[in-house]
Amino acid sequence: MSWKTDYEGTDELKYFTELTQVPRPSRHLDRIREYLVDFAKAHGLEYEIDEAGNVLIRRKGTSGKTIVLQGHIDIVATVTPGHSFDFVNSPLDVYIENGWMHARNTTLGADDGGGLALMLCALTDPGMASADLECLFTVDEEIGLIGAARMKENWVSGKYLINLDNEDVNEITIGSAGSTDIEAAFGYSRKEDSGKFYRLDIEGLRGGHSAIEIDKKRGNAILLAAGFMKKLKGVRIASFTGGSAPNVIPMTSSVVFSVPAGYDIGPIFEQYSSDCILTMDEPGFVMSLVGSDSQDTWSAQDTGDYLDAILTCPNGAMDTDEYGVKTSSNIGVVEDTCKVIIKPRSSDIVVLRELVSKIRAIFQNAGADVPVPEIFPAWRESEDCHLVKKAVEIYKEYFGRNPIVTITHGGLESSTIKDKCPGMEAIAIGPTIHGAHTPDECMDLRTLTEMKGYLFELIRELSSE
């Protein structure tokens, strides 16, 4: 193991491990804010908290050239099907295997805990004493870039923004897709039903980040359940739940429904489940059907309209370019309150607006209330800008190889922060993370150490110019 990858006993491992013990799912961030404030006080650093709950920690140096580092403090709270976990109050159960850190049966929070750990290192490392740093810790990125969107203009002063929310040590990201969350709420009433009741459960799907894995033939548990029910005559929904977050491909869904008494749906179920296995790359897929107790249900018309809207809504990768997926949509959540949440993305803002309009129209025509969502812009830095050229140059010197300069289909806060700080240049980098937003999430600790070394070299170079 080289000096660049020997992570044992390092500050980055210490800080990342500490962060896994601080509960911080989106919307529940008081503990992590307290941790950051205590950290700033313990190291004699200036800090501010804005009205949105973002935390800004400053380290004054001698260079006179401020560099902004940025990451988000919330994590996606996803658990292995069949298990439960209290993300609001419980530390993660983490372990290291072959240089990778994992969490047992939950997401790890490496997205964006890895970036946060690097920021804490930069704020405390004696070798960074000359650098003027502003470290911006934003809230609720995973549910809509909320902290970045509500940050006041020019709160940070540096010309260069280094976002630490990338997931591949081999990459320097210079752009990201625009995105939004569309919420469609149906006002259906329920009535007593004398039909035959069943419960359909779909489990075992791999899920994944709705930007990174959207083109990987992952099954969407919501669509699979809706597709089965659409094949049934006279079906009426009693309850329908599925998915965990708009930016996660749904791994599970559950539906209680009725069909007319005497209607044999067994052969339809067997054929449908067999067909699903053949069309997906999902070795753990399980689809089960059992009898259920009677409940009040939606009307057959309302059920049909609801299913039609879900099945007509664009889902999956829709367009690509030289960087990969360009436009996509993910039907991420259905709630038992008759709400559907969809996350469309595109690196082309015109295409994104058109896609949003199309999705809203589909659900409005089915009778849903669909508010106009806030659209977060796409971002693309010029490869000729100074920060990008310097980042590539230092990468080659440090790693001895060329980086992959890319644009991610995921959403990064760089776009929103740049809008609030005119003239700012930005890149995104980070350690290697696999399975973000799923219980399979893990981080290569060797790349966390590598990324710290590269980040420090880049900061020193930018500060000395």
Kinemage of the C-alpha trace (Angstrom):
@kinemage 1
@onewidth
@group {chain A} dominant
@subgroup {mainchain}
@vectorlist {calphas} color= white
{ca met a 1} P 0.000 0.000 0.000
{ca ser a 2} L 1.552 3.338 -1.040
{ca trp a 3} L 1.704 6.485 1.043
{ca lys a 4} L -1.128 7.870 -1.081
{ca thr a 5} L -3.528 5.067 -0.162
{ca asp a 6} L -2.599 4.146 3.431
{ca tyr a 7} L -5.828 5.256 5.103
{ca glu a 8} L -5.329 3.593 8.487
{ca gly a 9} L -4.928 6.060 11.333
{ca thr a 10} L -5.640 9.080 9.132
{ca asp a 11} L -7.713 12.130 9.986
{ca glu a 12} L -10.002 11.489 7.034
{ca leu a 13} L -10.880 8.028 8.350
{ca lys a 14} L -11.357 9.412 11.878
{ca tyr a 15} L -13.676 12.193 10.728
{ca phe a 16} L -15.658 10.002 8.361
{ca thr a 17} L -16.172 7.379 11.051
{ca glu a 18} L -17.321 10.087 13.476
{ca leu a 19} L -19.818 11.322 10.885
{ca thr a 20} L -21.359 7.846 10.531
{ca gln a 21} L -22.176 8.031 14.243
{ca val a 22} L -24.108 11.309 13.892
{ca pro a 23} L -27.707 10.670 12.715
{ca arg a 24} L -28.462 13.003 9.780
{ca pro a 25} L -31.250 11.928 7.425
{ca ser a 26} L -32.762 14.761 5.403
{ca arg a 27} L -34.969 17.099 7.475
{ca his a 28} L -33.385 15.868 10.734
{ca leu a 29} L -30.092 17.731 10.887
{ca asp a 30} L -29.879 19.291 14.355
{ca arg a 31} L -27.304 16.735 15.545
{ca ile a 32} L -24.929 17.221 12.617
{ca arg a 33} L -25.215 21.007 12.916
{ca glu a 34} L -24.309 20.716 16.593
{ca tyr a 35} L -21.353 18.496 15.662
{ca leu a 36} L -20.061 21.100 13.178
{ca val a 37} L -20.490 23.986 15.618
{ca asp a 38} L -18.640 22.037 18.326
{ca phe a 39} L -15.922 21.240 15.788
{ca ala a 40} L -15.502 24.905 14.860
{ca lys a 41} L -15.359 25.993 18.494
{ca ala a 42} L -12.846 23.277 19.411
{ca his a 43} L -10.491 24.422 16.650
{ca gly a 44} L -10.944 28.155 17.104
{ca leu a 45} L -12.650 28.632 13.730
{ca glu a 46} L -15.210 31.229 12.700
{ca tyr a 47} L -18.674 29.887 11.868
{ca glu a 48} L -22.119 31.097 10.827
{ca ile a 49} L -25.506 29.438 10.456
{ca asp a 50} L -27.958 30.966 8.000
{ca glu a 51} L -31.771 30.940 8.067
{ca ala a 52} L -31.872 27.749 5.989
{ca gly a 53} L -29.677 25.935 8.518
{ca asn a 54} L -26.548 25.833 6.347
{ca val a 55} L -23.256 26.057 8.238
{ca leu a 56} L -20.271 28.085 6.995
{ca ile a 57} L -16.901 27.559 8.716
{ca arg a 58} L -13.979 29.830 7.835
{ca arg a 59} L -10.272 29.280 8.307
{ca lys a 60} L -8.224 32.431 7.802
{ca gly a 61} L -4.867 31.958 6.098
{ca thr a 62} L -2.226 34.239 4.652
{ca ser a 63} L -2.726 33.776 0.907
{ca gly a 64} L -5.515 36.315 0.532
{ca lys a 65} L -7.196 34.045 -2.048
{ca thr a 66} L -10.263 32.328 -0.651
{ca ile a 67} L -11.122 28.814 -1.811
{ca val a 68} L -14.654 27.523 -1.172
{ca leu a 69} L -15.165 23.843 -0.330
{ca gln a 70} L -18.711 22.564 -0.253
{ca gly a 71} L -20.672 19.430 0.637
{ca his a 72} L -24.117 18.521 1.963
{ca ile a 73} L -24.758 17.246 5.471
{ca asp a 74} L -27.867 15.099 4.908
{ca ile a 75} L -27.996 11.475 3.772
{ca val a 76} L -30.536 9.273 2.024
{ca ala a 77} L -32.114 6.921 4.567
{ca thr a 78} L -32.564 3.558 2.851
{ca val a 79} L -32.699 0.194 4.595
{ca thr a 80} L -32.476 -3.399 3.377
{ca pro a 81} L -36.005 -4.774 2.788
{ca gly a 82} L -37.152 -6.784 5.785
{ca his a 83} L -35.079 -4.720 8.227
{ca ser a 84} L -35.872 -1.548 10.150
{ca phe a 85} L -33.594 1.245 11.324
{ca asp a 86} L -34.109 4.484 13.229
{ca phe a 87} L -32.077 6.922 11.104
{ca val a 88} L -33.200 9.899 13.192
{ca asn a 89} L -31.715 8.640 16.461
{ca ser a 90} L -29.302 5.783 15.782
{ca pro a 91} L -25.643 5.740 14.668
{ca leu a 92} L -24.835 3.586 11.653
{ca asp a 93} L -23.342 0.126 12.164
{ca val a 94} L -20.212 0.351 10.011
{ca tyr a 95} L -17.377 -2.022 9.186
{ca ile a 96} L -14.360 -2.157 6.863
{ca glu a 97} L -13.748 -4.992 4.419
{ca asn a 98} L -10.853 -5.049 1.949
{ca gly a 99} L -10.387 -1.304 2.179
{ca trp a 100} L -14.084 -0.487 1.675
{ca met a 101} L -16.336 0.861 4.415
{ca his a 102} L -19.917 -0.447 4.551
{ca ala a 103} L -22.938 -0.073 6.816
{ca arg a 104} L -24.958 -3.119 7.831
{ca asn a 105} L -28.396 -3.086 6.166
{ca thr a 106} L -28.454 0.693 5.581
{ca thr a 107} L -27.014 3.389 3.412
{ca leu a 108} L -23.552 4.453 4.565
{ca gly a 109} L -23.834 8.216 4.119
{ca ala a 110} L -20.592 8.376 2.133
{ca asp a 111} L -22.740 10.592 -0.078
{ca asp a 112} L -21.699 13.119 1.113
{ca gly a 113} L -19.869 12.072 4.286
{ca gly a 114} L -16.693 11.488 2.308
{ca gly a 115} L -16.695 15.084 1.147
{ca leu a 116} L -17.470 16.393 4.630
{ca ala a 117} L -14.539 14.453 6.077
{ca leu a 118} L -12.189 16.046 3.541
{ca met a 119} L -13.492 19.497 4.440
{ca leu a 120} L -12.843 18.875 8.132
{ca cys a 121} L -9.319 17.735 7.267
{ca ala a 122} L -8.667 20.890 5.242
{ca leu a 123} L -9.870 23.064 8.126
{ca thr a 124} L -7.506 21.462 10.648
{ca asp a 125} L -4.447 20.193 8.781
{ca pro a 126} L -1.320 22.251 9.648
{ca gly a 127} L -0.219 21.981 6.029
{ca met a 128} L -3.216 24.081 5.006
{ca ala a 129} L -2.424 26.951 7.396
{ca ser a 130} L -1.665 29.430 4.606
{ca ala a 131} L -4.898 28.763 2.704
{ca asp a 132} L -7.961 30.978 3.156
{ca leu a 133} L -10.844 28.486 3.277
{ca glu a 134} L -14.612 28.813 3.404
{ca cys a 135} L -16.251 25.435 4.020
{ca leu a 136} L -19.952 25.455 3.218
{ca phe a 137} L -22.045 22.628 4.712
{ca thr a 138} L -25.490 22.659 3.082
{ca val a 139} L -28.758 21.104 4.270
{ca asp a 140} L -31.307 18.851 2.586
{ca glu a 141} L -29.540 18.406 -0.742
{ca glu a 142} L -31.004 14.943 -1.169
{ca ile a 143} L -34.586 16.210 -1.182
{ca gly a 144} L -34.160 19.064 -3.623
{ca leu a 145} L -30.968 21.157 -3.146
{ca ile a 146} L -32.920 23.065 -0.508
{ca gly a 147} L -30.011 24.479 1.468
{ca ala a 148} L -28.210 25.786 -1.601
{ca ala a 149} L -31.417 27.262 -2.991
{ca arg a 150} L -32.158 29.167 0.233
{ca met a 151} L -28.613 30.388 0.822
{ca lys a 152} L -28.320 34.163 0.663
{ca glu a 153} L -26.458 35.704 -2.252
{ca asn a 154} L -22.690 36.161 -1.933
{ca trp a 155} L -22.565 34.438 1.456
{ca val a 156} L -19.298 32.869 0.314
{ca ser a 157} L -16.610 35.086 -1.180
{ca gly a 158} L -14.167 32.791 -2.993
{ca lys a 159} L -13.809 32.774 -6.765
{ca tyr a 160} L -13.205 29.017 -6.884
{ca leu a 161} L -15.748 26.448 -5.656
{ca ile a 162} L -14.670 22.847 -5.131
{ca asn a 163} L -17.751 20.701 -4.612
{ca leu a 164} L -16.864 17.424 -2.846
{ca asp a 165} L -19.958 15.431 -3.789
{ca asn a 166} L -18.544 13.461 -6.731
{ca glu a 167} L -18.367 9.648 -6.519
{ca asp a 168} L -15.359 8.582 -8.586
{ca val a 169} L -11.726 9.406 -7.805
{ca asn a 170} L -10.945 9.122 -11.519
{ca glu a 171} L -13.196 12.046 -12.447
{ca ile a 172} L -13.250 15.805 -12.444
{ca thr a 173} L -16.863 16.832 -12.949
{ca ile a 174} L -17.491 20.157 -14.674
{ca gly a 175} L -21.266 20.075 -14.999
{ca ser a 176} L -24.474 18.488 -13.768
{ca ala a 177} L -28.056 18.030 -14.900
{ca gly a 178} L -30.924 20.250 -13.904
{ca ser a 179} L -33.725 18.573 -11.979
{ca thr a 180} L -36.882 18.984 -9.944
{ca asp a 181} L -39.400 16.977 -7.918
{ca ile a 182} L -42.961 16.805 -9.246
{ca glu a 183} L -45.655 15.958 -6.705
{ca ala a 184} L -49.046 14.770 -7.945
{ca ala a 185} L -51.771 14.465 -5.290
{ca phe a 186} L -55.057 12.668 -5.981
{ca gly a 187} L -58.149 13.380 -3.905
{ca tyr a 188} L -59.818 9.989 -4.202
{ca ser a 189} L -62.546 8.876 -1.795
{ca arg a 190} L -62.984 5.282 -0.627
{ca lys a 191} L -66.068 3.099 -0.406
{ca glu a 192} L -66.958 -0.297 1.026
{ca asp a 193} L -66.007 -3.127 -1.325
{ca ser a 194} L -67.382 -6.689 -1.432
{ca gly a 195} L -64.785 -8.062 -3.850
{ca lys a 196} L -61.958 -10.566 -3.325
{ca phe a 197} L -58.906 -8.926 -1.695
{ca tyr a 198} L -55.209 -9.563 -2.291
{ca arg a 199} L -51.875 -8.110 -1.245
{ca leu a 200} L -49.094 -7.806 -3.829
{ca asp a 201} L -45.511 -7.279 -2.593
{ca ile a 202} L -42.456 -6.619 -4.738
{ca glu a 203} L -39.046 -6.912 -3.073
{ca gly a 204} L -35.415 -7.697 -3.767
{ca leu a 205} L -34.750 -5.081 -6.429
{ca arg a 206} L -31.340 -3.401 -6.417
{ca gly a 207} L -32.582 0.170 -6.638
{ca gly a 208} L -29.837 2.753 -6.911
{ca his a 209} L -29.274 6.457 -7.479
{ca ser a 210} L -31.857 7.686 -9.954
{ca ala a 211} L -29.183 9.497 -11.947
{ca ile a 212} L -26.294 7.057 -11.833
{ca glu a 213} L -28.159 3.757 -12.287
{ca ile a 214} L -31.139 5.006 -14.290
{ca asp a 215} L -29.867 3.321 -17.493
{ca lys a 216} L -28.790 0.014 -15.885
{ca lys a 217} L -31.991 -2.004 -16.461
{ca arg a 218} L -32.924 -1.786 -12.797
{ca gly a 219} L -36.518 -2.701 -12.051
{ca asn a 220} L -38.848 -0.010 -10.679
{ca ala a 221} L -41.054 -1.629 -8.033
{ca ile a 222} L -43.803 0.974 -8.469
{ca leu a 223} L -44.076 0.399 -12.210
{ca leu a 224} L -43.975 -3.364 -11.793
{ca ala a 225} L -46.885 -3.285 -9.336
{ca ala a 226} L -48.889 -0.881 -11.478
{ca gly a 227} L -48.260 -2.997 -14.582
{ca phe a 228} L -49.640 -6.094 -12.899
{ca met a 229} L -52.772 -4.399 -11.599
{ca lys a 230} L -53.464 -2.881 -15.004
{ca lys a 231} L -53.855 -6.413 -16.379
{ca leu a 232} L -56.691 -7.181 -13.967
{ca lys a 233} L -60.355 -6.608 -14.779
{ca gly a 234} L -62.371 -4.572 -12.278
{ca val a 235} L -59.398 -3.957 -10.004
{ca arg a 236} L -59.788 -1.447 -7.159
{ca ile a 237} L -56.939 -0.129 -5.047
{ca ala a 238} L -57.226 -0.050 -1.253
{ca ser a 239} L -53.631 1.034 -0.578
{ca phe a 240} L -50.490 1.519 -2.673
{ca thr a 241} L -47.077 2.368 -1.273
{ca gly a 242} L -43.624 2.160 -2.799
{ca gly a 243} L -40.189 3.730 -2.986
{ca ser a 244} L -38.185 5.636 -0.394
{ca ala a 245} L -37.138 8.906 -2.091
{ca pro a 246} L -37.541 10.609 -5.488
{ca asn a 247} L -33.827 10.201 -6.258
{ca val a 248} L -33.809 6.456 -5.526
{ca ile a 249} L -35.048 3.826 -7.983
{ca pro a 250} L -37.811 2.074 -5.979
{ca met a 251} L -36.725 -1.274 -4.545
{ca thr a 252} L -40.034 -2.252 -2.950
{ca ser a 253} L -43.753 -1.686 -3.336
{ca ser a 254} L -46.900 -3.046 -1.712
{ca val a 255} L -50.496 -2.925 -2.929
{ca val a 256} L -53.722 -4.100 -1.349
{ca phe a 257} L -56.487 -4.351 -3.955
{ca ser a 258} L -59.727 -6.073 -4.805
{ca val a 259} L -61.078 -7.848 -7.882
{ca pro a 260} L -64.603 -9.136 -8.501
{ca ala a 261} L -65.476 -12.281 -6.546
{ca gly a 262} L -64.827 -15.456 -8.549
{ca tyr a 263} L -62.173 -13.839 -10.790
{ca asp a 264} L -59.091 -16.104 -10.900
{ca ile a 265} L -55.968 -13.923 -11.108
{ca gly a 266} L -53.497 -16.743 -10.395
{ca pro a 267} L -52.578 -17.457 -14.049
{ca ile a 268} L -52.165 -13.732 -14.742
{ca phe a 269} L -49.833 -13.399 -11.762
{ca glu a 270} L -47.701 -16.390 -12.790
{ca gln a 271} L -47.319 -15.162 -16.373
{ca tyr a 272} L -46.593 -11.577 -15.367
{ca ser a 273} L -43.958 -12.464 -12.778
{ca ser a 274} L -42.228 -14.796 -15.255
{ca asp a 275} L -42.171 -12.079 -17.909
{ca cys a 276} L -40.686 -9.587 -15.436
{ca ile a 277} L -37.777 -11.895 -14.647
{ca leu a 278} L -36.890 -12.082 -18.339
{ca thr a 279} L -36.892 -8.311 -18.911
{ca met a 280} L -34.776 -7.103 -15.955
{ca asp a 281} L -31.259 -7.515 -14.618
{ca glu a 282} L -32.572 -8.218 -11.112
{ca pro a 283} L -31.395 -11.550 -9.666
{ca gly a 284} L -32.998 -10.881 -6.263
{ca phe a 285} L -36.455 -9.978 -7.609
{ca val a 286} L -39.336 -11.436 -5.577
{ca met a 287} L -43.026 -10.883 -6.367
{ca ser a 288} L -45.586 -12.384 -4.000
{ca leu a 289} L -49.378 -12.486 -3.920
{ca val a 290} L -51.460 -13.449 -0.881
{ca gly a 291} L -55.030 -13.013 0.253
{ca ser a 292} L -55.903 -9.946 2.331
{ca asp a 293} L -58.665 -8.644 4.567
{ca ser a 294} L -61.434 -6.481 3.136
{ca gln a 295} L -60.924 -2.721 3.105
{ca asp a 296} L -62.509 0.367 1.607
{ca thr a 297} L -61.259 0.972 -1.942
{ca trp a 298} L -61.125 3.592 -4.673
{ca ser a 299} L -63.594 3.227 -7.506
{ca ala a 300} L -62.626 1.169 -10.548
{ca gln a 301} L -62.505 4.410 -12.608
{ca asp a 302} L -60.210 6.181 -10.154
{ca thr a 303} L -57.996 3.109 -9.937
{ca gly a 304} L -57.720 2.957 -13.720
{ca asp a 305} L -56.909 6.657 -14.023
{ca tyr a 306} L -54.220 6.362 -11.329
{ca leu a 307} L -52.575 3.351 -12.937
{ca asp a 308} L -52.745 4.904 -16.408
{ca ala a 309} L -51.009 8.049 -15.169
{ca ile a 310} L -48.183 6.070 -13.548
{ca leu a 311} L -47.700 3.800 -16.533
{ca thr a 312} L -47.873 6.657 -19.058
{ca cys a 313} L -45.434 8.867 -17.147
{ca pro a 314} L -41.930 8.887 -18.701
{ca asn a 315} L -39.530 6.758 -16.689
{ca gly a 316} L -35.926 5.750 -17.194
{ca ala a 317} L -33.198 7.091 -19.460
{ca met a 318} L -34.663 9.046 -22.371
{ca asp a 319} L -31.697 10.602 -24.167
{ca thr a 320} L -27.896 10.387 -24.114
{ca asp a 321} L -24.888 12.402 -25.246
{ca glu a 322} L -21.106 11.965 -25.159
{ca tyr a 323} L -21.127 12.166 -21.351
{ca gly a 324} L -23.827 9.525 -20.835
{ca val a 325} L -27.498 9.970 -19.917
{ca lys a 326} L -28.733 13.446 -20.818
{ca thr a 327} L -32.428 13.262 -19.900
{ca ser a 328} L -34.290 10.893 -17.574
{ca ser a 329} L -37.239 10.540 -15.234
{ca asn a 330} L -37.744 8.440 -12.109
{ca ile a 331} L -41.114 7.603 -10.590
{ca gly a 332} L -39.636 7.443 -7.114
{ca val a 333} L -42.413 7.378 -4.509
{ca val a 334} L -46.084 6.502 -4.171
{ca glu a 335} L -47.670 7.275 -0.820
{ca asp a 336} L -50.848 5.874 0.690
{ca thr a 337} L -52.161 9.450 0.746
{ca cys a 338} L -52.613 9.114 -3.043
{ca lys a 339} L -49.445 11.086 -3.810
{ca val a 340} L -46.907 10.278 -6.530
{ca ile a 341} L -43.447 11.916 -6.621
{ca ile a 342} L -41.390 11.969 -9.815
{ca lys a 343} L -37.860 13.296 -10.397
{ca pro a 344} L -37.053 14.347 -13.979
{ca arg a 345} L -33.531 15.447 -14.947
{ca ser a 346} L -31.833 16.920 -17.995
{ca ser a 347} L -28.660 18.783 -18.837
{ca asp a 348} L -30.741 20.780 -21.340
{ca ile a 349} L -32.966 23.227 -19.446
{ca val a 350} L -35.383 23.583 -22.378
{ca val a 351} L -35.841 19.816 -22.560
{ca leu a 352} L -36.284 19.657 -18.793
{ca arg a 353} L -39.039 22.281 -18.818
{ca glu a 354} L -40.829 20.439 -21.625
{ca leu a 355} L -40.560 17.151 -19.725
{ca val a 356} L -41.920 18.745 -16.556
{ca ser a 357} L -44.872 20.151 -18.513
{ca lys a 358} L -45.584 16.749 -20.052
{ca ile a 359} L -45.517 14.937 -16.710
{ca arg a 360} L -47.707 17.552 -15.045
{ca ala a 361} L -50.249 17.280 -17.871
{ca ile a 362} L -50.397 13.479 -17.584
{ca phe a 363} L -51.268 13.595 -13.899
{ca gln a 364} L -53.551 16.638 -14.160
{ca asn a 365} L -55.548 14.877 -16.877
{ca ala a 366} L -55.965 11.973 -14.455
{ca gly a 367} L -57.457 14.348 -11.871
{ca ala a 368} L -54.414 15.113 -9.713
{ca asp a 369} L -53.394 18.433 -8.236
{ca val a 370} L -49.851 19.093 -9.532
{ca pro a 371} L -48.243 22.336 -8.274
{ca val a 372} L -45.636 24.022 -10.452
{ca pro a 373} L -42.298 22.779 -9.071
{ca glu a 374} L -39.101 24.749 -8.589
{ca ile a 375} L -36.623 23.729 -11.286
{ca phe a 376} L -32.937 23.650 -10.381
{ca pro a 377} L -30.717 24.664 -13.290
{ca ala a 378} L -28.139 22.612 -15.108
{ca trp a 379} L -24.509 23.657 -14.780
{ca arg a 380} L -21.599 23.339 -17.190
{ca glu a 381} L -18.159 24.852 -16.737
{ca ser a 382} L -15.943 25.592 -19.728
{ca glu a 383} L -13.007 23.210 -20.066
{ca asp a 384} L -10.926 26.300 -20.822
{ca cys a 385} L -11.687 28.102 -17.554
{ca his a 386} L -8.783 28.523 -15.171
{ca leu a 387} L -10.068 26.261 -12.389
{ca val a 388} L -10.724 23.325 -14.724
{ca lys a 389} L -7.346 23.637 -16.446
{ca lys a 390} L -5.536 23.906 -13.110
{ca ala a 391} L -7.459 20.962 -11.651
{ca val a 392} L -6.532 18.774 -14.634
{ca glu a 393} L -2.886 19.871 -14.493
{ca ile a 394} L -2.522 19.102 -10.775
{ca tyr a 395} L -4.369 15.799 -11.185
{ca lys a 396} L -1.883 14.647 -13.828
{ca glu a 397} L 1.046 15.625 -11.611
{ca tyr a 398} L -0.353 13.999 -8.488
{ca phe a 399} L -1.775 10.754 -9.898
{ca gly a 400} L 0.448 10.330 -12.960
{ca arg a 401} L -2.555 9.834 -15.231
{ca asn a 402} L -5.212 11.883 -16.987
{ca pro a 403} L -8.526 12.469 -15.208
{ca ile a 404} L -11.871 11.796 -16.814
{ca val a 405} L -13.388 15.231 -17.339
{ca thr a 406} L -17.117 14.658 -17.325
{ca ile a 407} L -20.621 15.960 -16.736
{ca thr a 408} L -22.787 14.040 -14.278
{ca his a 409} L -26.456 13.281 -14.763
{ca gly a 410} L -26.909 13.747 -11.041
{ca gly a 411} L -27.746 17.108 -9.543
{ca leu a 412} L -24.978 19.072 -7.836
{ca glu a 413} L -25.355 22.202 -5.746
{ca ser a 414} L -22.637 23.940 -7.753
{ca ser a 415} L -25.244 25.221 -10.206
{ca thr a 416} L -27.351 26.915 -7.531
{ca ile a 417} L -24.377 28.293 -5.589
{ca lys a 418} L -22.836 29.720 -8.762
{ca asp a 419} L -26.122 31.519 -9.507
{ca lys a 420} L -25.854 33.220 -6.126
{ca cys a 421} L -22.161 34.103 -6.530
{ca pro a 422} L -21.586 35.664 -9.979
{ca gly a 423} L -18.175 35.044 -11.518
{ca met a 424} L -17.490 31.868 -9.536
{ca glu a 425} L -15.867 28.871 -11.260
{ca ala a 426} L -16.633 25.347 -10.008
{ca ile a 427} L -15.624 21.705 -10.239
{ca ala a 428} L -16.750 18.584 -8.364
{ca ile a 429} L -14.421 15.829 -7.116
{ca gly a 430} L -14.575 13.109 -4.486
{ca pro a 431} L -13.609 9.576 -3.397
{ca thr a 432} L -15.007 6.477 -5.046
{ca ile a 433} L -18.444 5.433 -3.786
{ca his a 434} L -20.498 2.502 -5.056
{ca gly a 435} L -24.227 1.931 -4.537
{ca ala a 436} L -25.116 5.414 -3.305
{ca his a 437} L -28.693 5.706 -2.014
{ca thr a 438} L -28.916 1.931 -1.432
{ca pro a 439} L -28.033 -0.383 1.480
{ca asp a 440} L -25.139 -1.607 -0.705
{ca glu a 441} L -23.454 1.806 -0.489
{ca cys a 442} L -19.739 1.581 0.257
{ca met a 443} L -16.686 3.827 -0.017
{ca asp a 444} L -13.134 2.970 -1.015
{ca leu a 445} L -11.123 4.379 1.882
{ca arg a 446} L -7.938 4.306 -0.164
{ca thr a 447} L -9.479 6.785 -2.594
{ca leu a 448} L -10.579 8.985 0.314
{ca thr a 449} L -6.910 9.317 1.272
{ca glu a 450} L -5.886 9.829 -2.354
{ca met a 451} L -8.506 12.511 -2.792
{ca lys a 452} L -7.339 14.352 0.312
{ca gly a 453} L -3.795 14.505 -1.056
{ca tyr a 454} L -4.987 15.760 -4.440
{ca leu a 455} L -7.362 18.302 -2.899
{ca phe a 456} L -4.616 19.722 -0.701
{ca glu a 457} L -2.243 20.057 -3.666
{ca leu a 458} L -4.945 21.820 -5.686
{ca ile a 459} L -5.739 24.221 -2.823
{ca arg a 460} L -2.049 25.053 -2.351
{ca glu a 461} L -1.607 25.750 -6.054
{ca leu a 462} L -4.697 27.955 -6.312
{ca ser a 463} L -3.742 29.827 -3.145
{ca ser a 464} L -0.212 30.559 -4.298
{ca glu a 465} L -1.092 32.084 -7.671
